[in-house]
Amino acid sequence: MSWRTKTIAIVMAALGLLQLVASTTAWSWPHPKLFLLYLLMVSICSLFQLKTSGPASSSFSANVPVLLLSISQLSLPEAVVVGAAAAVSQGLWNRQTRRHPFHIALSAGVLASVIAIAEFAYNSFVPNSVQSPTLRLLAASLALFFANTFPAAIVSRESRQQRLGQVWKESYFWLVPYYLVSAAVASALIAAASGSISLQTALLVLPAVYMAYRYYRVQKSQLEMKERTAENMAALHLRAIEGLALAVEAKDNLNTRGHLRRVRVYALGIGKALGLGPTELEALQAGALLHDIGKLAVPEYILTKPGKLTPEAFAKMKVHPIVGAEIVEQVQFPYPVAPIVRAHHEKRDGSGYPFGLKGEEIPLGARILTAVDYFDALASDREYRRALPLDEAMKRVEAESGKGLDARVVEVFRRLYLELEQTAKATESLTVTLSSNARIDRGGAPDAGLDLWALSGLAAGNSDFVGSIAAVGQE
């Protein structure tokens, strides 16, 4: 949960708890039997919960009619206590939340403030000259709907790349009929209790309740279907990224096998510790897997050269961040991956490539990737040297803190690298090894492209060594 969401939730809960404390200190007891009855009813109704779909799904109990009745027939302190009791009952009945008393207390505070808002709407939104409890209940139900669903939408927005209004409209707006029917039920019960209409007439509202329930079930099933489709597409997207990463490893040196998997584990661990949001973490994960995809444009003899690169070869190698970013841009990710790929060889002091960016000019995801890429390169075998021990590799990384590497990233990585290394080792069994070195003996000559003359010369014991050496050089 981001600091902004936490702040909003804490402020609402604090206001509600203040309202609850004020209600208990200025307690009025005009309807004790009715108050106890509504306490019992909200506890029972909390058993029946309406669950919304989504990455951060919420539960709404079927106690809205009781809450509206308490707002219309009880004093404000009594109604606030009934609302807090509803939140506590709902939290205790729910298996996922009963183990978190602090969250239940926050929910009670939030619902207390929501009841106060709905009570204000009940008494203020309809002019006093209009003596219609039904209109007042409708106003209170709409206020209850907005005040109850917007905090839930704020929490849900964290796991989506959408605006708050769009999240609220798609995930919660379909609950409006439930609140309106709840107002109609409460109005009918009040009229029946006062003798304005008979109980049989009040029961005519039950078909409307059934229609609202059916509407809820249909809308919920449609939302769940959309979310399953979105989850399947996201999983397919990730598998496609991992497939591209395998293509990079197949082209690169065999000593780098597992490099992309380890870099992803390191980068995500650091990103979470630094408080990156869901969108930034998705971009970081894709960038970690695809940061070397530009090496597909680098000749293989450079990638597999058993020694340090010449200036000419290094100049060719330095093209791969730009080519990689251009490839990634064609995918049109819904999060910024190309800037991470393009800048993953930039350094904080401006000595990196391809553009010599400095400091905050480098995206945070790229700064994370630079540090973990450097660490894994030191801790892995290469053609030109053996792997360093982890502690020695981390000392090398720390030596670059504040110079080529971001100091904050290095500090977090220093604290977590042993734990992240264990996590990376635990995923070794998931690494797919491509059959790039397999030899296939079956199959005849292709229709074109096979040098039959060379085959015939070898079969006859051709001693043209100069030609053979030239052929090998060309290959």
C-alpha positions in Angstrom: 0.0 0.0 0.0 1.5 3.4 -1.0 2.0 6.2 1.5 -0.8 8.2 -0.1 -3.3 5.4 0.3 -2.2 4.8 3.8 -2.6 8.5 4.6 -6.2 8.6 3.3 -7.2 5.4 5.1 -5.6 6.6 8.4 -7.3 10.0 8.1 -10.7 8.5 7.5 -10.3 6.0 10.3 -9.1 8.7 12.7 -12.1 10.9 11.9 -14.4 7.9 12.4 -12.8 6.9 15.7 -13.1 10.5 16.9 -16.7 10.4 15.9 -17.1 7.1 17.8 -15.4 8.5 20.9 -17.6 11.6 20.7 -20.7 9.4 20.3 -19.8 7.4 23.4 -19.0 10.4 25.6 -22.2 12.3 24.5 -24.3 9.2 24.7 -28.0 9.5 24.3 -30.4 6.5 24.8 -33.8 7.5 23.4 -34.6 4.1 21.9 -32.7 1.4 23.8 -34.8 -1.6 22.6 -34.6 -0.5 19.0 -30.9 0.2 19.3 -30.2 -3.3 20.7 -32.4 -4.8 18.0 -30.4 -3.1 15.2 -27.2 -4.2 16.9 -28.4 -7.8 16.7 -29.6 -7.4 13.1 -26.3 -5.9 11.8 -24.4 -8.8 13.4 -26.7 -11.3 11.7 -26.7 -9.5 8.3 -22.9 -9.4 8.4 -22.9 -13.1 7.7 -24.2 -12.4 4.2 -21.5 -10.6 2.3 -21.5 -9.3 -1.2 -18.0 -9.7 -2.7 -16.7 -7.4 -5.4 -14.2 -8.7 -7.9 -10.8 -7.3 -8.6 -7.1 -7.5 -7.5 -8.1 -5.9 -4.2 -11.6 -7.2 -3.9 -13.8 -5.9 -1.1 -16.8 -7.3 0.8 -20.1 -5.4 1.5 -22.4 -7.0 3.9 -26.2 -7.2 3.4 -26.7 -4.8 6.4 -27.2 -1.6 4.4 -31.0 -1.6 5.1 -30.4 -1.9 8.8 -27.8 0.9 8.7 -30.3 3.1 6.9 -33.0 2.2 9.5 -30.6 3.1 12.3 -29.8 6.5 10.7 -33.5 7.3 10.3 -34.8 6.1 13.7 -31.9 6.4 16.1 -29.8 9.3 17.4 -26.4 10.0 15.7 -24.4 8.4 18.6 -26.5 5.2 18.4 -26.3 5.1 14.6 -22.5 5.5 14.7 -22.1 2.7 17.2 -24.4 0.4 15.1 -22.2 1.2 12.1 -19.0 0.4 14.0 -20.6 -2.8 15.3 -21.4 -3.8 11.7 -17.8 -3.3 10.6 -16.5 -5.4 13.6 -19.0 -8.1 12.9 -18.1 -8.2 9.2 -14.4 -8.4 10.0 -14.9 -11.2 12.5 -17.1 -13.3 10.2 -14.6 -12.9 7.4 -11.8 -15.6 7.6 -9.2 -13.4 5.8 -9.6 -10.3 8.1 -10.4 -11.9 11.5 -6.6 -12.4 12.1 -5.9 -8.7 11.7 -7.5 -6.8 14.6 -5.8 -3.6 13.5 -7.5 -3.7 10.1 -10.9 -4.4 11.8 -10.4 -1.4 14.0 -9.6 0.7 10.9 -12.7 -0.6 9.2 -14.8 0.3 12.3 -13.4 3.8 12.2 -14.0 4.3 8.5 -17.6 3.0 8.7 -18.2 5.3 11.7 -17.3 8.3 9.6 -19.3 6.9 6.7 -22.4 6.7 9.0 -21.9 10.3 10.1 -21.7 11.4 6.4 -24.9 9.5 5.6 -26.7 10.9 8.6 -25.8 14.4 7.5 -27.2 13.7 4.1 -30.4 12.3 5.6 -31.0 15.5 7.6 -29.6 18.1 5.3 -29.9 17.2 1.6 -33.7 17.2 1.5 -35.5 20.5 2.5 -37.4 20.4 5.8 -40.6 21.4 3.9 -40.5 18.0 2.1 -41.9 15.5 4.6 -40.9 12.3 2.8 -38.8 9.8 4.6 -38.3 7.9 1.4 -36.5 10.8 -0.3 -34.3 11.2 2.8 -33.5 7.5 2.8 -32.5 7.7 -0.9 -30.2 10.6 -0.2 -28.7 8.8 2.8 -28.2 5.6 0.8 -26.4 7.4 -2.1 -24.2 9.2 0.5 -23.5 5.8 2.1 -22.7 4.3 -1.3 -20.2 7.1 -2.3 -18.6 7.2 1.1 -18.3 3.5 1.4 -17.0 2.6 -2.1 -14.5 5.4 -2.8 -12.1 4.3 -0.1 -12.3 0.8 -1.5 -11.6 2.2 -5.0 -8.6 4.0 -3.7 -7.2 0.7 -2.4 -8.1 -1.2 -5.6 -6.4 1.5 -7.7 -3.0 0.5 -6.4 -3.0 -2.8 -8.4 -4.3 -1.2 -11.6 -2.9 1.2 -14.1 -6.1 3.3 -14.2 -7.5 6.5 -12.9 -9.4 6.5 -9.6 -12.7 7.4 -11.3 -12.4 4.7 -13.8 -11.6 2.0 -11.2 -14.6 3.2 -9.1 -16.9 3.1 -12.1 -15.8 -0.3 -13.4 -15.7 -2.1 -10.0 -18.3 -0.4 -7.8 -20.8 1.6 -9.8 -22.9 -1.5 -10.4 -23.6 -1.7 -6.7 -25.9 1.4 -6.9 -29.1 -0.7 -7.4 -28.3 -2.6 -4.2 -28.1 0.7 -2.2 -31.3 2.1 -3.8 -33.2 -1.1 -3.1 -31.9 -1.0 0.4 -33.4 2.4 0.8 -36.7 1.1 -0.6 -36.7 -1.8 1.8 -36.0 0.5 4.8 -38.7 2.9 3.7 -41.2 0.0 3.4 -40.4 -1.3 6.8 -40.7 2.1 8.4 -44.1 2.6 6.7 -45.3 -0.8 7.8 -44.2 -0.2 11.4 -45.9 3.2 11.5 -49.1 1.7 10.1 -49.0 3.9 6.9 -49.2 0.7 4.8 -49.9 -2.9 5.6 -47.2 -5.5 6.0 -48.6 -7.3 3.0 -48.1 -4.2 0.9 -44.6 -3.7 2.3 -43.8 -7.3 1.2 -44.3 -6.2 -2.4 -40.8 -4.8 -2.3 -39.4 -8.4 -2.2 -39.5 -8.8 -6.0 -37.4 -5.7 -6.3 -35.0 -7.2 -3.8 -34.8 -10.4 -5.9 -34.2 -8.4 -9.1 -31.4 -6.5 -7.5 -29.9 -9.7 -6.3 -30.0 -11.2 -9.8 -28.5 -8.0 -11.2 -25.7 -8.3 -8.7 -25.0 -11.9 -9.6 -25.0 -11.2 -13.4 -22.7 -8.2 -13.0 -20.4 -10.0 -10.7 -20.0 -13.0 -13.0 -19.3 -10.7 -15.9 -16.6 -8.9 -13.9 -15.0 -12.2 -12.9 -15.0 -13.3 -16.5 -13.3 -10.1 -17.6 -10.7 -10.4 -14.8 -9.9 -14.0 -15.6 -9.4 -13.0 -19.2 -7.1 -10.1 -18.1 -5.1 -12.5 -15.8 -4.7 -15.0 -18.6 -3.5 -12.2 -21.0 -1.1 -11.0 -18.3 0.3 -14.5 -17.8 0.6 -14.9 -21.6 2.4 -11.6 -21.7 4.9 -12.7 -19.1 5.5 -16.0 -20.8 6.2 -14.2 -24.1 8.7 -12.0 -22.2 10.4 -15.1 -20.7 10.5 -16.6 -24.2 12.3 -13.6 -25.6 14.7 -13.7 -22.7 15.6 -17.4 -23.6 16.3 -16.2 -27.1 18.8 -13.7 -25.7 20.5 -16.3 -23.6 20.7 -18.7 -26.6 22.6 -16.0 -28.5 24.8 -15.0 -25.7 27.7 -16.8 -24.1 26.7 -20.1 -22.4 28.4 -18.9 -19.2 25.6 -16.3 -18.8 22.9 -19.0 -18.5 20.6 -18.1 -15.7 21.8 -14.5 -15.7 18.5 -13.0 -16.6 16.6 -15.1 -14.0 19.0 -14.0 -11.2 18.9 -10.4 -12.3 15.1 -10.4 -12.2 15.1 -11.8 -8.6 17.7 -9.2 -7.5 16.0 -6.3 -9.2 12.5 -7.1 -7.9 13.8 -7.6 -4.4 15.4 -4.2 -4.4 12.4 -2.5 -6.1 10.0 -3.8 -3.5 12.4 -2.6 -0.7 12.5 0.8 -2.3 8.7 1.0 -2.3 8.1 0.9 -6.1 4.5 0.6 -7.1 2.9 -2.2 -9.1 3.4 -0.5 -12.5 7.1 0.2 -11.8 7.7 -3.3 -10.6 6.1 -4.7 -13.8 8.3 -2.5 -15.8 11.4 -3.5 -13.8 10.6 -7.2 -14.2 10.2 -6.9 -18.0 13.4 -4.7 -18.2 15.4 -7.3 -16.1 14.4 -10.1 -18.5 14.8 -8.1 -21.7 17.7 -5.7 -21.0 20.1 -7.7 -23.2 17.7 -8.3 -26.1 19.7 -5.9 -28.2 22.6 -8.4 -28.2 20.7 -10.2 -31.0 22.1 -7.4 -33.2 25.7 -8.1 -32.0 27.8 -10.6 -33.9 28.3 -13.9 -32.1 32.1 -13.8 -32.4 32.0 -10.7 -30.2 29.7 -12.2 -27.6 31.7 -15.4 -27.3 35.2 -13.8 -27.6 37.5 -15.6 -25.1 39.1 -12.4 -23.8 38.6 -8.7 -23.4 37.1 -6.8 -26.3 39.0 -4.6 -28.7 37.8 -1.0 -29.1 36.2 -1.9 -32.3 34.3 -4.8 -30.8 33.3 -2.8 -27.8 31.9 -0.1 -30.0 29.7 -2.7 -31.7 28.7 -4.0 -28.3 27.7 -0.6 -27.1 24.9 -0.5 -29.6 22.8 -3.2 -27.8 21.0 -0.9 -25.3 19.7 1.2 -28.2 18.7 -1.7 -30.3 17.1 -3.4 -27.3 15.1 -0.3 -26.5 13.9 -0.1 -30.1 12.8 -3.8 -30.0 11.0 -3.3 -26.8 9.2 -0.2 -28.0 7.6 -2.3 -30.8 5.9 -4.4 -28.1 4.1 -1.4 -26.7 4.2 -2.4 -23.1 1.6 -0.7 -20.8 4.4 0.4 -18.6 7.8 2.1 -19.3 10.2 -0.7 -20.2 12.2 0.8 -23.0 13.8 3.6 -20.9 15.1 0.9 -18.5 16.6 -1.1 -21.3 18.0 1.9 -23.0 19.7 3.2 -19.8 20.9 0.0 -18.1 24.5 0.7 -18.9 24.4 4.4 -17.9 26.4 5.4 -14.8 25.6 7.9 -12.1 28.8 9.9 -12.8 28.0 10.1 -16.5 30.7 7.7 -17.7 28.2 5.1 -19.0 26.7 4.6 -22.4 25.0 5.1 -24.8 24.2 8.7 -23.9 26.2 9.5 -20.8 23.3 10.2 -18.5 24.0 11.4 -14.9 22.3 11.0 -11.6 18.5 11.4 -11.6 18.5 11.6 -15.4 18.8 7.8 -15.3 15.4 6.0 -14.5 15.4 4.4 -11.1 14.6 1.0 -12.7 17.8 1.3 -14.8 19.8 2.3 -11.8 18.6 -0.8 -10.0 19.4 -2.9 -13.1 22.9 -1.5 -13.5 23.8 -2.5 -9.9 22.5 -6.0 -10.1 23.8 -6.6 -13.6 27.3 -5.6 -12.5 27.1 -7.8 -9.3 26.0 -10.9 -11.3 28.6 -10.3 -13.9 31.3 -10.3 -11.1 29.8 -13.4 -9.4 29.5 -15.4 -12.6 32.2 -17.2 -14.7 33.2 -15.4 -17.9 35.6 -16.4 -20.7 38.2 -13.9 -19.5 38.0 -14.6 -15.7 36.6 -16.9 -13.0 33.6 -15.9 -10.9 34.3 -13.9 -7.7 32.9 -15.0 -4.3 29.6 -13.2 -3.4 31.2 -11.2 -0.6 34.0 -10.0 -2.9 31.6 -9.2 -5.7 29.5 -7.1 -3.2 32.6 -5.3 -2.0 33.3 -4.3 -5.7 29.7 -3.1 -6.0 30.0 -1.0 -2.7 33.2 0.5 -4.1 31.2 2.0 -6.9 28.5 3.4 -4.6 28.0 7.1 -5.3 30.3 6.9 -8.4 29.0 4.7 -11.1 26.2 3.2 -9.1 23.3 4.8 -7.1 24.2 4.9 -3.4 20.6 4.2 -2.2 20.3 1.2 -4.5 23.7 -0.2 -3.4 22.8 0.2 0.3 19.5 -1.7 -0.1 21.3 -4.4 -2.2 24.0 -4.8 0.4 21.4 -5.6 3.1 19.5 -8.0 0.9 21.9 -9.7 -1.5 22.4 -12.9 0.6 18.7 -13.4 1.0 18.1 -12.6 -2.7 20.8 -15.1 -3.7 19.0 -17.8 -1.8 15.8 -16.9 -3.6 17.6 -17.0 -6.9 19.0 -20.5 -6.1 15.6 -21.7 -5.2 14.4 -20.9 -8.7 17.3 -22.7 -10.5 15.1 -25.7 -11.2 12.7 -23.5 -13.2 15.4 -22.5 -15.7 14.8 -23.8 -19.2 17.8 -25.0 -21.1 17.5 -24.7 -24.9 18.9 -27.6 -27.1 21.2 -25.3 -29.0 24.1 -27.8 -29.0 22.1 -30.8 -30.1 23.4 -32.6 -33.2 20.8 -33.8 -35.7 22.0 -36.6 -38.0 18.7 -37.4 -39.7 17.5 -35.6 -42.9 18.8 -35.5 -46.4 20.3 -32.5 -48.3 18.2 -29.3 -48.4 16.8 -28.1 -51.6 19.3 -25.2 -51.6 22.1 -23.9 -49.5 24.2 -27.0 -49.0 27.7 -27.0 -50.6 27.6 -30.4 -52.3 31.0 -29.7 -54.0 32.6 -29.4 -50.6 31.1 -32.7 -49.5 32.4 -34.4 -52.7 35.9 -33.0 -52.2 36.0 -34.2 -48.6 34.9 -37.6 -49.6 37.7 -37.9 -52.2 40.3 -36.9 -49.7 40.8 -33.4 -51.1 44.2 -32.1 -49.9 43.4 -28.4 -50.8 44.3 -27.2 -47.3 44.4 -23.5 -48.3 40.8 -23.8 -49.5 39.8 -25.6 -46.3 41.3 -22.9 -44.1 39.6 -20.2 -46.2 36.3 -22.0 -45.8 36.8 -22.2 -42.0 37.7 -18.5 -41.9 34.6 -17.6 -43.9 32.5 -19.6 -41.5 
